[in-house]
Amino acid sequence: MGTIMDIYGKKHKVIGCLGCHLRKNQIPSAGVVLGTKYFEVEQDTEIPIAAFMIIVSRRHFKGFGNLTKSEQKEFIKILAKVRKAMEKVLGIKVVYIFQNEDSTSHFHVWMFPRYKWMDKFGNKIESVRPIMEYARKKLKTKKNLEEVNKSREKLKKDLMK
Ligand SMILES: [Zn+2]
């Protein structure tokens, strides 16, 4: 992992593990909406889709099999809380939740919201990659970034209560 490009089109050097790097040198543009003892929830750093949230562990480990009892308890609470807030604050009806153990070695769970504009890319899991590529290439517009930031701030306000 060398460099990443954030949702604003800015490049950042990444030293070592991306998950650990982001915990230490938070890229300000993406933004954390909730921080707990074991996890952080943040706007995805690279894909400008409103309310595309990532739950990342503070500790470096690979997957659900490595969660301690305390982390297990906290994780399910956060997942439910964020999912509820997405619906309550932003009206999001469908969210895809993934954890890919082979994408990086640092535990992170995607909470990927479905919007009407995504329908032209099809449905279900096979539509996600084309949607992400479209967003990466075409949605770094001022208008969409404002939407991403607005959604993030709304979620943050609700989650920090
Ligand atoms: Zn890590």
Residues whose N, C-alpha, C, O or C-beta is under 5 A from the ligand:
A	BS01	ZN	C17 G19 C20 H60 H106
